[in-house]
Amino acid sequence: EFAGLEVDDCHLHALIGTDGSDTDTAVELISIDKNLERLADAQDDDPIIQEVKMLIRNRQRPPEAFLDPFYKRNFNRLVIQKNVLYRKSFCGSSAMPVLQAVIPPKLIPEVLKDAHGSIFSGHPGHKRLTEILLRHVTWPGILSDTKQHVTKCPQCDIISQPNPPLRTDL
C-alpha cells in the first residue's frame, strides 16, 4: 500500500522513484522506519517546517507575510504522512507520481554526502545528482546546494581536470 493505494512491487518502485540502477542508500532516509522517525524529529526541530506542518494540520493557508517562497509556492502539494512532510510531485519524463520527503537544513549535508561520494553512489555530476535526489527528497535550494556540493568535491575536481598536453621532442 502506498499513499492509500494498493500497488504491486513494480509500481511501488515507480511511485518512490527507484529503478534497477539505484542503490538502496538513495532511499534509506525515507524508507526505513527508524530513519523516518529521525527525519520527522529533524523536521519538528526546524521552525519553518514545524510551522508549515501546523498550517497543514489546521487546514490553513500560509499568511501573506510567510517568508519562505518554497513552502508558499508548493503549499498545495504538501502532505503529512507518519509525521513526515512530503511534497507531491512527478518523476521526470515518466510522469509517475512520487512523494518527496522535505529535508530540513540540518540533514542536507548528510543527504548530499550519501548521494554523492559514498561507496554505493559514486560521484554523479550536479545535474544527475539533482535528478536522483528529486526522485525521493526535496528542500528549498536543492539545485544550488547540489551544484555547490559537487563543485567542492575534491575527487570530482581531480577527475575533471584536463590532462596536461603531451610533451614531444622536436
Solvent accessible surface area in square Angstrom, and as a share of the most:
residue,aa,sasa,rsa
1,E,146,0.65
2,F,34,0.14
3,A,55,0.43
4,G,59,0.57
5,L,109,0.54
6,E,145,0.65
7,V,43,0.25
8,D,82,0.42
9,D,107,0.55
10,C,98,0.59
11,H,92,0.41
12,L,58,0.29
13,H,94,0.42
14,A,30,0.23
15,L,13,0.07
16,I,41,0.21
17,G,4,0.04
18,T,23,0.13
19,D,72,0.37
20,G,87,0.84
21,S,87,0.56
22,D,29,0.15
23,T,49,0.28
24,D,112,0.58
25,T,32,0.19
26,A,30,0.23
27,V,17,0.10
28,E,68,0.31
29,L,25,0.12
30,I,24,0.12
31,S,61,0.39
32,I,78,0.39
33,D,92,0.48
34,K,148,0.63
35,N,25,0.13
36,L,21,0.11
37,E,114,0.51
38,R,100,0.36
39,L,0,0.00
40,A,5,0.04
41,D,85,0.44
42,A,4,0.03
43,Q,0,0.00
44,D,47,0.24
45,D,97,0.50
46,D,24,0.12
47,P,98,0.61
48,I,72,0.37
49,I,1,0.00
50,Q,98,0.43
51,E,69,0.31
52,V,0,0.00
53,K,1,0.00
54,M,94,0.42
55,L,10,0.05
56,I,36,0.18
57,R,129,0.47
58,N,80,0.41
59,R,223,0.82
60,Q,92,0.41
61,R,148,0.54
62,P,13,0.08
63,P,69,0.44
64,E,156,0.70
65,A,84,0.65
66,F,22,0.09
67,L,164,0.81
68,D,25,0.13
69,P,90,0.57
70,F,14,0.06
71,Y,7,0.03
72,K,68,0.29
73,R,170,0.62
74,N,4,0.02
75,F,22,0.09
76,N,119,0.61
77,R,97,0.35
78,L,10,0.05
79,V,36,0.20
80,I,41,0.21
81,Q,67,0.30
82,K,162,0.69
83,N,56,0.29
84,V,0,0.00
85,L,0,0.00
86,Y,20,0.07
87,R,32,0.12
88,K,95,0.40
89,S,14,0.09
90,F,139,0.58
91,C,27,0.16
92,G,68,0.65
93,S,124,0.80
94,S,72,0.46
95,A,64,0.50
96,M,56,0.25
97,P,64,0.40
98,V,4,0.02
99,L,19,0.10
100,Q,5,0.02
101,A,0,0.00
102,V,0,0.00
103,I,1,0.00
104,P,1,0.01
105,P,82,0.52
106,K,128,0.54
107,L,9,0.05
108,I,23,0.12
109,P,86,0.54
110,E,65,0.29
111,V,15,0.09
112,L,11,0.05
113,K,140,0.59
114,D,62,0.32
115,A,8,0.06
116,H,6,0.03
117,G,35,0.34
118,S,31,0.20
119,I,160,0.81
120,F,127,0.53
121,S,36,0.23
122,G,32,0.31
123,H,72,0.32
124,P,21,0.13
125,G,41,0.40
126,H,57,0.26
127,K,158,0.67
128,R,94,0.34
129,L,0,0.00
130,T,11,0.06
131,E,92,0.41
132,I,25,0.13
133,L,8,0.04
134,L,51,0.25
135,R,27,0.10
136,H,2,0.01
137,V,6,0.03
138,T,1,0.01
139,W,1,0.00
140,P,48,0.30
141,G,43,0.42
142,I,14,0.07
143,L,119,0.59
144,S,72,0.46
145,D,37,0.19
146,T,0,0.00
147,K,110,0.47
148,Q,99,0.44
149,H,53,0.24
150,V,22,0.12
151,T,99,0.57
152,K,141,0.60
153,C,12,0.07
154,P,91,0.57
155,Q,96,0.43
156,C,21,0.13
157,D,73,0.38
158,I,125,0.63
159,I,136,0.69
160,S,83,0.54
161,Q,108,0.48
162,P,120,0.76
163,N,136,0.70
164,P,109,0.68
165,P,120,0.76
166,L,166,0.83
167,R,237,0.86
168,T,106,0.62
169,D,149,0.77
170,L,218,1.09
